[in-house]
């Protein structure tokens, strides 16, 4: 089958990272004969200033016809792009690996955590209103359906990894909403994996204390957003962290980091998170098609990135190197085979 991918280059450093990454995409397509079409669309701050909409209709038309979305970082209009797309296409599972790379300065070694975050409800549902003057209210929505769905996703990953799941919640305070999520965790996971529960504040502390204690973390939307950024920083840097937004009909892949306007155009952005997101996208194509060429392309890209980090000669300044972005991309390109 052929996969059509709508590409949102994004804002800030996003367009330059995507432009530099095109040669890697072309090489992978050629070597592994990948049936993938990339179609660029406009979205984000630049689209907002140009069209008055962060996600203009002509871009949505392309996205609607695509199988997947590959997105660079978006600036201040992220709510109108990222969250809108997640909810519009019910991309309910946010998958964020936090994994150590060689030669990255960090007090932690061999971090390997997978955070599985419910992606469509909780406070990010956006149900907010002014109850009266000076009183703002936000509704926290947790449903049995969405909780079961994300917990089963976490289970599928844990069974392929080290077989442990930590269910993170705050049911001692939010007894109804988080209480529902915690109860379903117990019902679905007990006796199937090594299972533990942890309050979100304790989870945040324990991630810093000893990240090796965690394998798969499953949690609700807001907690997952915060903990995944923390875990990425523990593993080395937000600039290294990829993510996937998985839905049954459409999925979106994006780096965790922001648009970094302060370094845009300087040629020193780290392409790692974006490229690892591409690797996750190819893996998803394999899961859908069961065609091994997509899995091979995913592994080739990931392994090439790891080799560049192992050599440590062409790394960008954010991780202690002095290479330009394009030099790092060229080095990764050399190892793809």
N, C-alpha and C positions, 0 to 999 in steps of 0.2 A: 504494500500500500504506500501511497504518497502522503507525506505530512506537509501541510501548509502552516508555516509559522509566521505570525504577525510580530514584527520586531518594533519595540518602542525604545529608541536610543536613549530617551530621557533628557535630563538637564545636567548642567555642570560638567562633570567629567564623563558622564554617560556616553555622549556621542563620540568622543575621541577613543574611549575604550572599545566601543562597538566597531568603529572604523578600523582600528588596529587589529581587531580580532577576526576580521573578514578573511584574512589569508589563512588562518587556522581552520576556520569553517570550510573554506574551499578545499584545503588539503584533505581534511577528514572525509568530505563528500567524495572526493576523487578516489582516495585509497579504498574506502569501504563501500563505494557505490551506493551512497545513501540517497534515498528518494525523499529529499527535503527541499522545499521552496521557502525562501525567506522574503517576506514582503514588509518593507519599512512603513510605519505609520507614525503620525504626529500625536503626541500626548504629553501633558505636563505643563510646566510654567510657560515654556515658549509657545505652546499651542494656545494657552489661555490668553497670552498677550496678543497673539496673532488673530485668533478667531473668537475670543470671548468665552471659550469653553476649554477646560483642561482635557476633555475627552470628546473631541468634535465628532459629528455624525459620520463624516466620511471615513474617519478612523474606525469607528464602531462597526461600520459596514464591512470593513476588511477583517476585523477581529471576529465578527459573527461567523464569517465563512472559514476562519482558520481552525486548525486542530489544537494549536498551542500558542502561547504568547511568551516571547523572550523580551524581558524588560530591563532596561538600565535604570539607574537611580533617578527618582523624580524629586523636585524641590518642594516648595510650599503647598503645591496642589496635590500632594500624595493622597489625601483623603478622597479627592474627587477622581482619582485614577485608580490607585491600588485597591482601596477598600471597596470602591464601587464595582470594579471588575470581579473581585472575590465574591461579592454578594450577588452580582448579576448572573454569574455563571456557577454559583454554588460550589466554589472551589474551597471545600470545607476542611481540608487537611493541610496545615502549614508544616512543612518538614524542614527542620533546620539542624544540620549536623554541625557540631563544634569539634574539630579534630586538629591535633597538633601537626605542624609541618616542620621539616628539618630546618635548622639554622635560624629559627625564629626565636628571638629573645623572650623568654617567659619564665616565671618562677615555677611553672607547672610543666611536667613532661608527660608525654603519651596520653594527652587528653583525647577521649573518644566518646562523645555524648551525642545522643540524638534526641532532640526535643520535638515532640509531636503535639501540635497546638491546634485546638479547635479554632476555626477561622471565620465563622459566619455570625456568631451571636455574642453574648456577654454585653458589656458596656459599649463595645464597638458597634453594636447594632445602631447606635446613633439616636436612640429614643431619649432626647433631652428637651426640657422645656423650663420656662420660668414659672414657678408655682405662684410667686407673688414678688413684689419689689424686693430685690436683694436675696431671693431664695431660688437657686437653680437645682433642678432634679434630673438625674440620669437613671434610666431603668436598666437593671442587670437582668438579662434574659438567658436562662439556662433551660434547655429542653431535654427530655429523655431521649428523643430521637437523635439529636445532634451529639449528645454525650455517648450513646451507644456506638454511633458511627465512628467517632474519633478514637474511642477506646479500642475498637476492633482493628483500626489502622495501626495503632501502637502495638497491639498484640502481634500483628503480622510482621512488623519490623523486629520486635524483640525475639521472636522465634528464629529469625535469621541471624541474630547477633548473639549476645551473651545471656539471653533469656531472663532479663531482669527489668521490671517496670516500677518506676516511682510515680505514684499518683499524687499530684500537687494540688492543694486546695486550701481553703480557709473556713472549713465547715464548723469550727468551734465558735466562729463569730457569725458568719452568714449561713445559718443552719438550714435554711430552705433551699437557696440557690446552690451554693457549694455543697450543701448536704446531699442534694440530689445527685450531683456529679460524683461525689465520694461513694455514695451507695452503689451506683452503677459500676464504678471501678471495682468495688469488692465483688459484686455479683458476677462480673464478666471475667475477672482476672485471677481470683483466688484459685489455687491448685493447678493453674495453667502455666504460670511463670513464677519466678522469685518476685514476690509482690510486697511493696511497702507503701505506706502513705506518709506524706510530709506536709506540714503547713507551709505556705508559700514563703513566709519570712525565714523559717528554719531552712528551707531549700536554698534560698539565696545565700544564707550564711554557710551552709555545708558545701555549696559549690565552690566558695572561696577557700574553705578549710581543706577539702579533699575531693576534687572532682572525679577521682578514680572510683569513688563509691557509686557513681551513677552510670547507668547504661542507657535506657530509654526513659525519658520523662514524658508523661502525658498530662496535659493540663488545659485549662480554659484559655480563652482568647487573650485577655489582658495580662494574666500572669505569664503566659507563654511568650508574649511580646517582650516583656521585661527580662525574663530569665534567659531567653535565647540570646539577647544582646550581651548579658553578663557572661554567659558560657562562651560566646565567640571571643570576647575580650580575654577570658581566662586561657583560651586556646592560642592566643597570640595577638589578634587584632580583628576588629570588625571588617577591615579591608580584605580579610581572607575568607569571609563567611558567605557561603551560597545558601539559597533557599528554594523550595518548591511549594507551590500552591496547587494541590491536587484536587480535581473534581472528576466526576464520572464521565463528563462530556468534554471538558476543556481544562487545561492546566496552564499555569503561568510560572515562569522561572526567573529569578531576580537575585542580584546581590543584596545582602542585608544592609550594607553601608549606604550612606546618603550621597547627595550630589556633589559635596565637597567643592563648593563654588570658589573657595579660597585658593585652590590649586588648579582649577580648570584652565586649560590652555597652556600649562607649563610643561606638559609631557612627562610628568612624574607620577601619574596615577597608577595604582596597583591593579592590574587586570585579573588577579587571581580569583576573586569572588565571582566575577562575571563568567570567567571561563569554567569554574567549577559548577556554576549554575547550568551552563551548557552541557556539561557532563551529566548532570542530573536529568536534564531534558532528554538526552539520548537514551538514558536508562529507562525513562518513562516510555519512550517510543518502543523500546524492547518489550516492556511489560504489556503494551497494547498489541503489538504485532507479533511478538515471539520470534522475531527475525534476529538472529544472533549478530548481524552486522552492526546493529545499533548498540548492542552491549559492548562489542569490541571497540567501537568508536569511543564510547563513554570511558572505558578502561584505558584506552590509548591516551586520551586527553588528560585524564587524572594522573596517570603514571608519568607523563611528560612533564607535568607541573611539578610533581614530587622530585623528579630528577634534577630540575633546575634549582629547586630549593636545596637538594643534597649537595650540588656543586657549590652553591652559594656565591657565584661570581656575577650573576646578572639579576640582582634583586633591587627593588625600588627603595627610595629613601625611608619610607614609612616603616620598613622592617630592617633598617640598618645598612642597606646597600647604597650604591650611588649610581645605579643604572637608570636610564630613561625607560619609560613604559614600553616604547617600541623595541628597545634592546631586549627587554625581558620577553616580549612576545616573540621576537625572532629566535630567541634561545629555546622557548617552548616548541616553536614550529620545527626546529631542527630535530627534536627528539620524537616527534610524531611519526609512527611507522606502522 
